[in-house]
């Protein structure tokens, strides 16, 4: 029983970043669209809506064990393109900004790893 509670707490803590940031980026929709436009993301309005909805739904799915496989897959599908589009540190000349974007890139890579672990444990525990 204690392990189940700890797994729930772990899934909840992991999911908070996706749920919270997805809601905040939709809340500040105009700023999100402007940022995606500077990154030259195609269809920035559609991309802002769809990516943040996927982030929120994926995060909520991970919280609930019976949906954690699907939620983690959504998070992986969200993180893969967003990591390589938003955090292209290899193209940045300014050392401080390059370091910042590299840290964001590595954080997202770690989150992808965590989502893979959640997906696999959810799949094999069904």
N, C-alpha and C positions, 0 to 999 in steps of 0.2 A: 504494500500500500504506500509506504514512504517513497519508494522508487517512482511510482506513478505520479505522486504529487510533485516530486522533483523534476520529472520529465515535463509535466505541465508547466511548471515555473520556468524551466529552460526554454520551452517552445514559446511561451508568452514573452519572455525577455528578448529572445531572438527576433520575434515578430514585431516588437514595438517600433523599431526603426522604420519598417516598411509601412506600417499602418499610420504612424504619426507623420512621417515625411510625405506620404501620399496625400493625406488629408491637407497638410499645410501647403503643398504645391498646388492642389486644386483650389484651396482657399485664396492663394495668391496667383490665380490663373494667369493674369496678364504678365506678371514677372516671369512665370515659368515659360510662357510662350516666347517672350523676348529672349530669354536665355537660350532656349532651343533654336531660335532664329539665329543667334550669334554663332551657334555650333553648326549651323547649316543643316539642321535636321529637316528632312522632307516633311511636309504637312505638319508644321509645328503645333497647331491647335489640336488636330487629331492625335498627334503623338503625345501631347501633354495630357489629354483626357485618357487615352487608352493605357498609356504606361502607368499612370498613377492609379487607375482603377485596378489594373493587374496587380500592382504593388499592394494595394489595400486588401483586395480579395485573397491574394496569396498569403499575406500576413495573417489574416483572419483564419484562413484554412489551416495554417500551421498550428494555430492555437488549439484547434479542436482535433484531437487524435484521429478521428475517423476521416478527416479531410486533409491530414497533414501531408500525405503523398502528393495530392493534387496541388495543395498550396505551395509546397516546396518546388514542384515543377514550374509553377507560375513565377515564383521568385527567381529561379534560375533563368527562365526565359526573359524576365525583366532585367536581371543583372548583366547578363552576357552582352547584349548590345549597348546598354547604358554605360557600362564600364568602359568599353572601347570607344564610345562616342564622346562621353563627357570628360574623360580623364586621360587624354592623349598627352601625357607628360613628355613623351619623346619628341614632340613638335615645339616645345616651349623653350625659349632662350633664357628668360629670367630665371636665375637659380632658385630664388625663394618660391616663386610660383610653380616651377618645375617640381621642387621638393614637395610642395603641398599637393599637387595633382598626383604625384607618385604615391604619396601616402593614401589618398582617396582610392586610387587604383588598387593598391595592395589590400586595403580594407575590404573593397568589393570582392576581390579574389578570395579573401578569407570567408566572406559571407557566402560566396558561391560554394566553397568547400563545406561550410556548415549546412547549407541547403541540400547538398548532395548526401551528407550524412543523415539528415532528417528523412530525405526521400528513401534512402536504402533501409533505414531502420523501420520506417513506416511500411514499406513494401514487404519486408521479411517478417514483420510482426502482425500481419493480417491473417 
